[in-house]
Amino acid sequence: MSGAEKKGLGAHLGGHLRENGMLMALVTIVLFFVVVVRVFEGVDFLSAQNITNLFLQNSYVIIMALGMLLVIVAGHIDLSVGSVVGFTGAVAAVLTVNLHWPVYAVVPAVLLVGMLIGAAQGYWIAYWRVPSFIVTLAGMLVFRGLTLWLLRGQNIGPFPKAFQSLSTGFIPDIFGVGKPNMTALVLVCISALAIAWLGWRARARDVEFGVTPEPVVIFAIRNLIVSVALIFVGYKLASFRGLPNVVLILTVLTVLYGFFTENMTMGRRIYALGGNEKAAKLSGIKTERLVFLTFVNMGVLAALAGMIVAARLNSATPKAGGGFELDVIAAVFIGGASMSGGVGKILGAVVGALIMGVMNNGMSIMGIGIDYQQVIKGLVLLSAVIFDVYNKNK
């Protein structure tokens, strides 16, 4: 490698330290728990069962992190998502258990409720310029109260098997091989190839438009790490019970939102809005509509997360969703989003959510109390924000 290439490589790493650092942080944290859990607890942290539990337990964080990223990129915040999760889960329970609605009718109805909640909050934020902190704080209190009223302080359940499969179901092996589940392996391999191909296309597009692409070495190493991790996780899942339904939902949503933010005009306009709202408005972007739609989207994803949480618990509970907004917001900031808006990536939000999930899972296996877990997660979040401020000021 020549001196110029080394200099270019160093400059790229320095300019993308936060972006590349989060992926390396995730790998480091996973390796740390692999060693520590094995030494002190005698448990295989990367066992098929634990990886499956990791996705099932943290799916709601990843789903809502996708929507929260867009809200934060637009320069706002949503504190109500935890309460919306609890309320929509309660609505699903009333429709399914009490009124005996079929699942195919309950799912779109609950998503519609989430959309209306997002629209109600987004209207005041976008068109009346009421600070999102105040509106969503009010929403947090309102929907927590409505959840208690709807459930009358009691759990409602159990759900039928069809509804439970939203969270606890697994994709059947269409090849009929058994173990390992060939359907899971094929889907994971296709996903790894698709990620590499999309990355290569993005790199080629940068070259076409005169943008300096990332060095080939960084591109190759990152895609190799992602591909190996995907195939490893896929094989582990395939050797257990196959690919959980919720993992398929997460994958589809991540691909769709990644494509939306990087390849569609509306997605790019959200970044322009968060970067400089006045400039975006002067350039003809309808900023109010964008803000409104980001909150509508957040409401829909919170409703989806509410159904998944309720399906996993097999009942709607008055306390469901409590504190979820903290995990979701922390995941987005840890994943590289900026407090001032305009900065953040979908993959970063997913990585941030996985970091939170791995930490929760690893510390629980080690028997670390919830009090210490909260302290550690708070320090990790503070470190991520300090790192963001440091990068801006240097």
WOBELLIN-V268010 format. One line per field, one symbol per residue. phi: phi as a letter, one per 40 degrees, with the letter a starting at -180 (. if undefined). burial: # if it has 16 or more other ideal C-beta (glycine too) atoms within 10 Angstrom, else .. A space follows every 10 residues. Layout:
phi->???
burial->???
This chain:
phi->.ccccccccc cccccbcccc cccccccccc cccdcccccc bgbccbcdcc cccdcccbcc ccccccccdc ccccgbabcc ccccdccccc cccccccccg ccccccdccc cccccccccc ccccccbbgc dcdccccccd cccccccccc cfgbcbiccc dccdcdbbcb cccccgchbc cccccccccc cccccccccc cccccccccg ccccddccdc cccccccccc cccccccccb bgccdccccc cccccccccc cbbbdccccc cccccacccc ccchcccccc cdcccccccc cccccccccc cccgacbccc gcgccccccc ccccchcbcc ggbibdcccc cccccccccd ccccccgccc cccccccccc cccccccccc cccc
burial->.......##. .#.....### .##.##..## ..#...#... ....##.#.# ##.###.### ########## ########## ########## #######... ..#..##..# #.###.###. ######.... .#..##..## .###.###.# #...###.#. ..######## #.#......# ########.. ##..##.##. .......... ...##...#. .##..##..# ..######.# #######.## #.##..##.# ##....#.## #####.#..# ....#.##.# ########## ########## ###.####.# #..####### ########.. ########## ########## ###.#..... ......#..# #..#..##.. ....
